[in-house]
């Protein structure tokens, strides 16, 4: 059972970072906390598309989110920071 869970988690992360838009989102968040409302301009996709990408990243454990009034502020999780450090070495 443990091995299956580990493989499942790794698969989720690999799927999350395999998308170019999600990598651009992670690169932007890596520079500092960001409101979801700012990301469509940066990644050049619609707000609903950004929301879907953020959901995938959140479910993979790569980002954290906190509410600030009506805004949702995203930051890299510890796992997300490690993944982005590894990717930057490629």
N, C-alpha and C positions, 0 to 999 in steps of 0.2 A: 504494500500500500504506500509506504513512504516513497519508494522509487517512482511510482506512478505520479504522486503529487509533485515531486521534484521535476519530472519531465514535463508535466502539465504547466507548471509555473514558467519553466524555461521556454516552452513553446509559446506561451502568451507574450512573453517579453520579446522574443524574436519576431513574432507576427506584428507586435506594436511598433518595433523600430524598422520594420521592412518597408514601411511606407514613407515616401519622400516628404510629404506634407507633415507627417508626424515628426520626422527628424527635424524639419525646419521649426516646428513648434517647440521641440525640445531645445534646439539651439537658442531660440529666443528666450525661453524660460531660464536657460543656463546663465544668461547675462544678468538675471535678477527677476524678482517676483513681477508678475504681469497680470493685469486684468484680462479676462477672456474677451472683453469688448475691444481690446487693442489688437488682438491677434489676426482678425481677418485682413487688415491692411498689410500686416507683415508677411503673412503666408499666401496672400492673394487668393483666398477662397471665401465663400459665404459664411456668415455667422452660424447657420445651422450645420454646415460642414465642419467648422472649427469645433463646435460642441460635440459632434460625433467623434472626432479625432481625440479630443480631450477625454471623453468617456473611455475610449480604448486605453489611453495612456494611464488614466486613473485606475482602471481595472487591472492593468499590468503592474501597478505599484510603482510607476516611474515618476508620478507627480503627486503633490499634495494640493489640497484646495481648502480655502477658508472663505467664509462669507464676510463681506464688509458692506453692510446695508443691503442694497440690491445687487452689488457686484460680487463676482467670484474671482478671487485672487489665487493664481497658481504659482507654485514653486516646485523645484525638483525635490524628490524624495532622496534619501540617502542612496537607495538602489539606483535611482535615475542619475544621480551625480556620478556614481561609479561607472555606470554604463557609458555616459557621455565622456568621461575621462578616457575610458578604454577606446571608444570610437575616435576620439581626437588624435590618438596615436597612430591610426591607420594611415 
